[in-house]
Structure formats: C-alpha cells, structure tokens
C-alpha cells in the first residue's frame, strides 16, 4: 500500500512538473522535485525490441580471474565486491567473509561466526573494502554494530549505532561512514552518519512515513557504482534514491511508470552517471540513458570473451565494477552453448576455445571483472 501511495504522489508531481523535450523517444521525462532532478521512464512507451549492447561500451576492460583452489578459500557465492586491490566474497549462509587479492590468491577469512568480540552471528548484509586504509567494514542482517577488520582478517573495532538497524547498507566518504537501513514504526531514524575514526554519531535522519516497514521481509539494494553517489532502493518503494551525504537528505532520482493493469516487480540500480538500469522480472533488463532521454530493453554480450550473453544486475555491478562470479562447470557449459550458435564467428571461437582450455572442473570459482565506465560516451542503441 505504501508503494502505491508514493507512486500516486510522484504521479501528481510528474504531471504537474513535466515539460516537453525535443530530445529522446518519449520514454523518458525529467521532473524537478524540491529543487532536484528526477527521471521517469515509461514502461508503456518502450518498444518490445531488444538492443544488443557490447560489454565494452559499459566497461573499460575485462579480465577472467581464477580464484585459488584450496579448502579454506572455497565458498558459496552471494555477492562479490571488487576494488583495485581485493576481491571480497559474501556468502548466503551462516558463513564467514572471504578475501582474495586481485590475482585470485586467497588471503584470509575475515572474522568468524560466533557471539564473541569481533564475531558475527548473522550473515554479512553489506561490505566495504577500504584499500587506502586496509580496512573492511561489515554490516549484518540486523543489530547495532558495524564490524571493522583489517585486510589480514583481524578484528579492529566496532562502530555502534544507538538503535537496532535492519538490513543496513554502507557508504564511505572521506571520514564519514553513512548507514541506511529499513525503519520499523518505532525507529527514530533510517540513516546514521558516523565518524569512522572515533565511531561517534555525527547525525541521524528521521524516516518519512512512506519508508516505514512492518517487518524485515523486504530488501535494500545498492551498488555504489558512481563516485560519491550513495544509490539505494527499497523493495517496498518503487523509486531509486540518492543519499546526499553532505546535507543528510534522501533524494528520489528515478522511477518507472506503467499501466494500472501491470504490476511488475522491478529492481533499480545505477550503472554510472548517465545510465540507470531496471531489472523487470519476467520481462528483461531496461537501460535508461538520461543524457539522450531514451530507454530500451537490452541484452549485454561480452565482446571481450566471444560475445557470450552475460548477466547485469545488482549482484553483477557493484562498487564501480561489473563482476560475474561463476563456477567453472557453468562457464564451460555457457561456452559450449555459445560455440554451437550460428552467430559465433571464427574470432569468437578462437577466444572461447582458449578460455575453455584454461578451465578445469571441480576447482574454485572464476570471476569476470570489468571496470565500469564513468559515463556513456557513445549512443548505446
């Protein structure tokens, strides 16, 4: 119900603030809400055609990293965080965080499962790897603590919230750690900013009515793909938001409208400063180019590795990197399927067969990594 109320409010604002633009194809409009720009994509105005996008138009490079194959390095994959120096793995079960270097060498298990100091009893829900200071920040599904470790996996300190946090998401800027989480009715805040050195609370942000949740069943998604932008979305609120760290404000930046008879489940996320992506379950992936004011269904192919179709989602684009963490057996199967396609060129075959020859069944996962481009310099479709 709250998401419907919010959509109605946004709809009224959109109708009141919309002005025609000579740019675009009619699928994207721009409105101003409280002095800030918000972009609106119309699902009804999208063509059913699917544009094929080469991965090289979205990322600057792409490498395939084999993770070290020793017992303590094995995991069940959930989310992968990549930085210039490290690869961090969060698992979907009650299991600890794993850290590798960028070559795939296993470095350590970060922290441990338990109830003692520096241990976590719940699954890590978000993570930040701070290359500069060699620190790792972990938030768990619920609780009052953000746990801080060094990149040797040793516990450093706890940053403690004055109230419980459900499914907290993290953002680090300068000396400020910002945490956004799901607010229950009795919560006084939904965002807290800490001084990362002292752990002191700098300020809090009270939740607006439409952000309140009845329980912890929903999710928060974030990517941190764009420098200095803390983007996030709630499953109960049909909007992508930015948290303005400097001014302690939540700003709506993107949503998608659709006919009243159609209620698709969607995940919004931001790839770079020009491109919003929307996974529409049962329909596909929509890209919204806010510079050219166009939206389109897209399929992304990895032109660095034989033009295989690849996934792009909140799991696969995080922290400024496109990341595809996959079991070697699954990748071998994907390559064989691509080799059997009539569109597979001789150049594609050469690259794919070389990749296939370097894979071995029964080993640890391999990870595709590409640095996301800061902006879109050419038209994608």
N, C-alpha and C positions, 0 to 999 in steps of 0.2 A: 504493500500500500504506500509506504513512504517513497519508493522509487517512482510510483505513478504520480504522487503529489509533486515531487520535484520536477518530473517531466512536464507536468501541466504548467508549473511556474516558469520553467525555461521556455516552454512553447509560447507563453504570453510575452515573455521578454523578446523572444526571437521575432514574433510577429510585429511587435512594437518598434524594434530597433533595426530590422532588416532594410537594407538599401541595395538596389540592383548594382551588379558589377558587370562590366564588359568582358572580364576575364572568366575563364573556366567554362564548364559544360553544364552548369545548372545544378550539379550535385553537391556543391559546397557553398555555404554562405558564411559571412563574417558578421558578428554582432558585438556590441560593446556592453558589458555588464559591470556596473560600478567602476567605470573607467578602464576596464581591462578587456582585451580582445578574447572572444570565444569563437571557435569554429564549429560549424554544424554541417554534417554530411547527411544527405537524404538517401536512405536506402531505396526508396521508391524510384528515384531518378537514376539509379545505377543501371547500366546495361548489363545483360547477362554474360557478355563476352568476358573471357579471362585473358588478361595480358600476361605474357611470359616475360619475367624480369630476370636478367642475369645477376647472379650474386655480386659480380664485380661492380655493378652500379650502386650497390649498397655498402660494400666493404672494400677496404683498400688492398687487402691481401687475404690469403687463406693458406693455412698450414694444417697438416694432419699429425697429431702428436700421439705416440703410443705411450700409455701410462705404464709405469714399471709393474712387472708381474711377480710380486712377492705376496705372501699371505697377508701381511699387515696392511698392504696397500689396496686390498680388494674391498668393494663397497656395493651397495645397492643405490643406484643413482636417483636423485630427485632434482636438485638444482646445482649448476656449476657456475662459480664466479671466477673470472679470469682477470688478472692485472698484468702489468708489464713483466712482473717477476714470478707470479704464482698462479696456480690453479687450485681452487678450493672446492670441495665436494660436500654438499649437504645430503643426508640420507633421509628416506621417507619413514624410517622405522626408528625405534629407540636405539640409536647407534651414533657413535661419535663422528665428529667432523674430520675430514682427511685433507692433508695439504701436500701438494706436489710443486716442483718448480716448473718453469715453462718448457723444459725439455722432456717432462714426464717423469722425472726421478721422484720417488716417494721421499718426502721429508719427515713427516711426523703425523701422529694422531693428535688433534688439538683438544685438550681437556679430556674428560671421561664421563661416563654415565654414573650417577650417584647423587647422594644428598649432602655431600660434604662441601667445604670451601672450594670454589673453582670447578665444581662438578655441576652437571645439568641433568635433571630428571625427565625433562621433556625434549622433544625433537627441536633442534635449532630451526627457527622460522625465517630468520634473515641473517645475513652476514656481510661484513665489510672487511676487506683486506687493505690495510694502510701500508703501502710499500715504503713510503717515506720514513715512517717511524717503526716499521717492522712489527705492527700490531694487528690483531684480528679481533673484531667485535662480533659477538654472537648474541642474538635475542632468541628466546624460546617461545613456544606457543602461548604461554601465559606466565604471569609472575611479575615481580617488581624489579628484577635485576637484568642489566646488560653485563655480560661477562667479557672481560678483556684478557687476551692471551698474547704472548709474543709468537713470532713465526717459528720458534723452536717447539711450540706447543705447550709452553708452560704458562700457568695462570699468573696474571699480573695484578688485577684488581677487579672490583665490582663497582659498577655505576648503578645507584639505587634510585628508583622512582618513588615519589611519595604516595603513589597508589598503584594498584594492580593494572597491568597492561595486557590486553588480549590481542594476540597476533600482531605484535609490534614490527614495524618496518623502519629501517635506519637510513640516515643520510649524514655524511660527514663533510663539513666545510670549514676550513681553517681550524679554529679551536672549538668549534661547536658541533655537538652530536645532536641531531634532531630525530625524534622518535614520534611516529604517527601510529595510532592503534584504534581498534574498534571500541567505541564508547557504549557502555551499558547505561541504563537510566540513572544509576546512582553515581556515575563518574562525573567529576568536576572538570575533567579535561580530556581531550583526544589527541593532544600533541604536547610534547615536553622538549625543551632545549636544555642541554647540559654543557657545562664547561668540561671538555674532555680531560684536562689536566687535574682539576680538583674534584670533578664529579658533582659540583654544585649545580643546582637547578637555576637556570638563568631566567626562564619564564615559561608559562604554560598557555594553552589555548583552549577555551571552553568550547564544547561541541554545539553546533546548531541542531535544531530539532530533527532535521531530516537525516542526520548522521547516526542517531541513536539506533542501537540494535537490541533485539530481545534476548539473543543468546549468541554463542560463539560459532554458529554453524557456517556463517559466510566466510569470505576470504578478502584479503587485501593483496593487490598486485602492484609491483613497482619494478622499474628497470634501471633507473639511474644511467641511462644511455647518453644523455646530453649533458655536457659540462655545466655545473652549477644549477641544474634543474632537478628538483625532487618531484618526480611524477608518481602518481598513485591513483588507483581506482578501487572502489568497494563493489562487491557483487550486488549489494542492495541499493546502489545508487548509480543510475545509468549515465555516468559522466566521468571523464578523466580530469583530474585536478593537478595543480601545481601547489606545493607548499612554498610560500615566499618566506625564506629563512630570515631575511633581514627585517621584514615588517611583521613577522609572526601572523601570517594570513594564509587562508586556503582559497585558491582561485580556480573557478571552473574554466577549463580551456578547450574541451572538445566533447561532443556528443553526437549521436546518430539518431535521426528521426525515422519513423516507419509508420505504416498504416495501422489503424487500431486493431485490425483483424490479425496482425502479425506481431508476435511477441518473442522474437529470437533471443537466445542467451548470447551475450557478447562479452568479449574481453578487450579492453582498450589498452594500448601502450604506445609510447613514443619512441621512434627509432632514432631520429635526430631532429635538428631544429626545424626541418621542413616537412617531415613525414610522420603522420600518425597512422598506426595500423590497428585494425579491428578484426579479431577472430570471431566470426559469426558461426556458431556451432550448427552443423547441418547444411551450411551454405558455402563457407570458404573464408579466405582471407581478403580483406579490403584494405587498400592503401589510399590514404588521403593526402594529397600534395597541397599544402596550404599556400605555397608560393604561387602555383598556377591555378589554384582553386578547382582541382579535379579529384574525383575518386574513381577507383576501379577495382574489380576483383582481380587478384594477381596470383600467379604461381611462380615461385622462385626456383631457378635451376642453378646448380653450382658449376659455372663455366670454368672454374679453376680445376675441377675434377670431373671432366667428362659429361657435364651438363645433366647430372642426376637431379631429379626434383628433390628439394630439401625443405624441412620444416622451418617456419619462422613464427615464434610465439613468445610469450613472457618467459618461458623456460629457456628459449634459444637465443634471446637477445637481451643481454644484461650487462650493466657496468661498462658500456661502450664497446662490447664485443658481441659478434654473432658466434654462438657456441653450440656445437652438436656433439654431445657425449653419447657414444653408441657402442654396443657390443660388437666385436669383430665379426661374429657369425651373422649378425643382422646386416652389417655393412657389406659383407661378401654376398649375401642374398640380394641386396639392393643393386650391387654392381652387376650381378648376373642378369637381373631384370633389365637394367639399362642396356647391357650388351645385346640383348635379344630384341630391342626396339629398332624399328626400321629407320628412325631418325638419328641413330647413333653413327656418327661419322668415323672415318679412319683415325682421325686425330683423337677423337673421344675414346675410341677403342684402345689406342696406344696408352693413353693416360690411365684408363680404367684397369687394363691388364697389368700395368706396372704397379698400380696401387694394390690390386688383388694379390700380386706375388709377394707383397710385404706383410700381408695379414696372416695370422695363424689362429686357428680355432682353439678355444679353451684358455686364451690369455686375457689379461685385463683389458678394460675398455680403451678405445681410441677416441680422440677428441679433435674435431674440426674447430679451428679458431680463426676468426677474421676480424680485423679492427674496423668498426663501423665508421663510415664517412660522416663528418660533421654536418654536411649539407648535401643536397641534391644539386649537382651542377648541370645535369642534362635532363631532358624530359624522359620519364620512365616509360610512358606509353602514349 
